[in-house]
Amino acid sequence: MYDVTVVGARCAGAPLGMLLARQGFSVLLVDRSTFPSDIMSTHYLHPWGLAYLRRWGVLDQVLASGCPPIRNTAVDFGFTRMTVPVVPGGEVSEALCPRRTVLDHILAQAAVAAGAELREGFSVQGLIVEDGAVTGIRGRDRSGGVVEERSRIVIGADGRRSFVARTVKPDVYDVRPSFTSGYYSYYRDLPLGDTAEIYVREGQVALLFPTNDGLTCAGLEFRHDGFEEFRKDIEGNFLLAMDSISPELGQRVRAAQRVERFDGEAEIENVFRKPFGPGWALVGDAGYLKDPITGTGMSDAWRDVDFLATALTEGLGGKRDLMEALAWYEEQRNAAAKPLYEHTVTLASLPAPQLAAQAMMAARQAS
Ligand SMILES: Cc1cc2nc3c(=O)[nH]c(=O)nc-3n(C[C@H](O)[C@H](O)[C@H](O)COP(=O)(O)OP(=O)(O)OC[C@H]3O[C@@H](n4cnc5c(N)ncnc54)[C@H](O)[C@@H]3O)c2cc1C
């Protein structure tokens, strides 16, 4: 019997497990992945998100991975191009774009160092429900054996296709249409220095982010009605899109060496899920999912992890009624997330550059 079981041990799950273990709770952290491993993401981290890692004492390890600091963003709207400094957040003044192979491993190890028990290669396939409340998980471990574990609460930190959410079927709200598809890959010899580049055109956004090992993450978002056609020739269409956005951008990407396969997604929902109920709670993409165009999925996850860790510490520690504490978590999450959510959805509609410029300015102020 654990205090807390956390399903999913990446950006949301691992820090939550770490914070609760530091408070003295017994934490079981399970993930069907093994670490280090990759997951789909262009992994840009805003300073205000990194400020959580700094506060939790794990930022130095991310910096030590050799991930280059990003101090500026060059935004090309076609009609104009501007370079602006990244907005500092907390006591962090630079953005970062660490590979998920690096970041998620650091976070999982930090949870273990704090005392959480991590079981990798463990796939959760059922929730144990007794008297209307979730009381545990059922899954298969690495050897294929069926295992049941019980805890006072089960947390779904299991990403945008959350098994926990699909099982508990929470109410959803503020649902917005899904607009975009995207593909990205990694290039050598596409130097950026300390500046991320974003190209905004009607119906398309291209991005270049500097990441670990001297590589550049190059990505494209486009309207998802073009996805089936695009995927017939991913590289050819990716390069044609770069050419059409800016001939100079196309030349630079063509001259660089692609070193990994393309990864991509047909569409991503924009939705809030009620993040708690009897014996369960949701955090990260499992609880609140949105288009990646503002690069805020992980920064948002850390803010919400911080709220949820406070709620669970008080609720499980007997300082406050658990359901009341979780209702507070939902209120805090929504109040913090909603302004940026609306700007994200506006940007995800890939409007004309003039409108996108206004939404980007508003998103910059809201973050
Ligand atoms: C194309 C794309 C680009 C993005 N770009 C950015 C960006 O630039 N910046 C940014 O901040 N965010 C970005 N995001 C969003 C970001 O990747 C997510 O917000 C973030 O990964 C959410 O973290 P999480 O821990 O909630 O879920 P995830 O990172 O998805 O982790 C969930 C974990 O749960 C595990 N799991 C799932 N089901 C089970 C199960 N049944 N049993 C056991 N384990 C399970 C999975 O193996 C996984 O390890 C992007 C997303 C996409 C799709």
The ligand as an SDF file (V2000), in Angstrom:
LIG
                    3D

 53 58  0  0  0  0  0  0  0  0999 V2000
    4.5910   17.8640  -31.8210 C   0  0  0  0  0  0  0  0  0  0  0  0
    4.6430   18.3810  -30.3990 C   0  0  0  0  0  0  0  0  0  0  0  0
    5.4840   19.4160  -30.0840 C   0  0  0  0  0  0  0  0  0  0  0  0
    5.5290   19.9040  -28.7720 C   0  0  0  0  0  0  0  0  0  0  0  0
    6.3730   20.9280  -28.4740 N   0  0  0  0  0  0  0  0  0  0  0  0
    6.4420   21.3980  -27.2090 C   0  0  0  0  0  0  0  0  0  0  0  0
    7.3480   22.4400  -26.8650 C   0  0  0  0  0  0  0  0  0  0  0  0
    8.1050   22.9450  -27.7080 O   0  0  0  0  0  0  0  0  0  0  0  0
    7.3860   22.8510  -25.5560 N   0  0  0  0  0  0  0  0  0  0  0  0
    6.5490   22.3060  -24.6120 C   0  0  0  0  0  0  0  0  0  0  0  0
    6.6100   22.7270  -23.4430 O   0  0  0  0  0  0  0  0  0  0  0  0
    5.6740   21.3250  -24.9270 N   0  0  0  0  0  0  0  0  0  0  0  0
    5.6160   20.8580  -26.1840 C   0  0  0  0  0  0  0  0  0  0  0  0
    4.7500   19.8550  -26.4900 N   0  0  0  0  0  0  0  0  0  0  0  0
    3.8870   19.3430  -25.4280 C   0  0  0  0  0  0  0  0  0  0  0  0
    4.6680   18.4640  -24.4620 C   0  0  0  0  0  0  0  0  0  0  0  0
    5.3530   17.4680  -25.1700 O   0  0  0  0  0  0  0  0  0  0  0  0
    3.7010   17.8600  -23.4550 C   0  0  0  0  0  0  0  0  0  0  0  0
    2.9530   18.9100  -22.8530 O   0  0  0  0  0  0  0  0  0  0  0  0
    4.4290   17.0770  -22.3720 C   0  0  0  0  0  0  0  0  0  0  0  0
    5.1100   15.9910  -22.9250 O   0  0  0  0  0  0  0  0  0  0  0  0
    3.4190   16.5760  -21.3480 C   0  0  0  0  0  0  0  0  0  0  0  0
    4.0920   15.8390  -20.3630 O   0  0  0  0  0  0  0  0  0  0  0  0
    3.3320   14.6900  -19.5930 P   0  0  0  0  0  0  0  0  0  0  0  0
    4.3040   14.1970  -18.5730 O   0  0  0  0  0  0  0  0  0  0  0  0
    2.0020   15.1570  -19.1830 O   0  0  0  0  0  0  0  0  0  0  0  0
    3.0570   13.5510  -20.6770 O   0  0  0  0  0  0  0  0  0  0  0  0
    4.0640   12.7300  -21.5850 P   0  0  0  0  0  0  0  0  0  0  0  0
    5.3330   13.4680  -21.7960 O   0  0  0  0  0  0  0  0  0  0  0  0
    3.2750   12.3310  -22.7840 O   0  0  0  0  0  0  0  0  0  0  0  0
    4.4190   11.4330  -20.7050 O   0  0  0  0  0  0  0  0  0  0  0  0
    3.4260   10.5040  -20.4220 C   0  0  0  0  0  0  0  0  0  0  0  0
    4.1070    9.2140  -19.9930 C   0  0  0  0  0  0  0  0  0  0  0  0
    3.0700    8.3130  -19.5740 O   0  0  0  0  0  0  0  0  0  0  0  0
    3.4100    7.0170  -19.9870 C   0  0  0  0  0  0  0  0  0  0  0  0
    2.1890    6.2260  -20.1040 N   0  0  0  0  0  0  0  0  0  0  0  0
    1.1190    6.4700  -20.9050 C   0  0  0  0  0  0  0  0  0  0  0  0
    0.1880    5.5170  -20.7360 N   0  0  0  0  0  0  0  0  0  0  0  0
    0.6890    4.6540  -19.8130 C   0  0  0  0  0  0  0  0  0  0  0  0
    0.1970    3.4490  -19.2420 C   0  0  0  0  0  0  0  0  0  0  0  0
   -1.0220    2.9500  -19.5720 N   0  0  0  0  0  0  0  0  0  0  0  0
    0.9800    2.7880  -18.3550 N   0  0  0  0  0  0  0  0  0  0  0  0
    2.1980    3.2840  -18.0160 C   0  0  0  0  0  0  0  0  0  0  0  0
    2.7030    4.4280  -18.5290 N   0  0  0  0  0  0  0  0  0  0  0  0
    1.9570    5.0950  -19.4110 C   0  0  0  0  0  0  0  0  0  0  0  0
    4.0890    7.2130  -21.3410 C   0  0  0  0  0  0  0  0  0  0  0  0
    4.9510    6.1100  -21.6160 O   0  0  0  0  0  0  0  0  0  0  0  0
    4.8690    8.5050  -21.1080 C   0  0  0  0  0  0  0  0  0  0  0  0
    6.1880    8.2370  -20.7130 O   0  0  0  0  0  0  0  0  0  0  0  0
    4.6960   19.3340  -27.7760 C   0  0  0  0  0  0  0  0  0  0  0  0
    3.8480   18.2900  -28.1030 C   0  0  0  0  0  0  0  0  0  0  0  0
    3.8260   17.7980  -29.3990 C   0  0  0  0  0  0  0  0  0  0  0  0
    2.9210   16.6360  -29.7140 C   0  0  0  0  0  0  0  0  0  0  0  0
  1  2  1  0
  2  3  1  0
  2 52  2  0
  3  4  2  0
  4  5  1  0
  4 50  1  0
  5  6  2  0
  6  7  1  0
  6 13  1  0
  7  8  2  0
  7  9  1  0
  9 10  1  0
 10 11  2  0
 10 12  1  0
 12 13  2  0
 13 14  1  0
 14 15  1  0
 14 50  1  0
 15 16  1  0
 16 17  1  0
 16 18  1  0
 18 19  1  0
 18 20  1  0
 20 21  1  0
 20 22  1  0
 22 23  1  0
 23 24  1  0
 24 25  2  0
 24 26  1  0
 24 27  1  0
 27 28  1  0
 28 29  2  0
 28 30  1  0
 28 31  1  0
 31 32  1  0
 32 33  1  0
 33 34  1  0
 33 48  1  0
 34 35  1  0
 35 36  1  0
 35 46  1  0
 36 37  1  0
 36 45  1  0
 37 38  2  0
 38 39  1  0
 39 40  1  0
 39 45  2  0
 40 41  1  0
 40 42  2  0
 42 43  1  0
 43 44  2  0
 44 45  1  0
 46 47  1  0
 46 48  1  0
 48 49  1  0
 50 51  2  0
 51 52  1  0
 52 53  1  0
M  END
$$$$
